[in-house]
Amino acid sequence: MLTHKTYRRTRLPIKGDETVFLPDELVTEVLSFFDVKFLMQMRCVCKSWKSIISNPNFVILIMD
């Protein structure tokens, strides 16, 4: 897991008026399972994903 704590959440719109928020720690954990090529494509999904994927601590995490 990343050493530095963030309290941001990723907003995922779902059908209807409800919105689901996921903590960045959870998104980081899920993204860490994918290969680098796929992650480079996923930087375009949203700003929070780009921020997570571009974080040097995340790069270290996926290289281990």
Secondary structure, 3 states (H helix, E strand, C coil): CCCCCCCCEEEEECCCCCEEEEEHHHHHHHHCCCCHHHHHHHCCCCHHHHHHHHCHHHHHHHHC
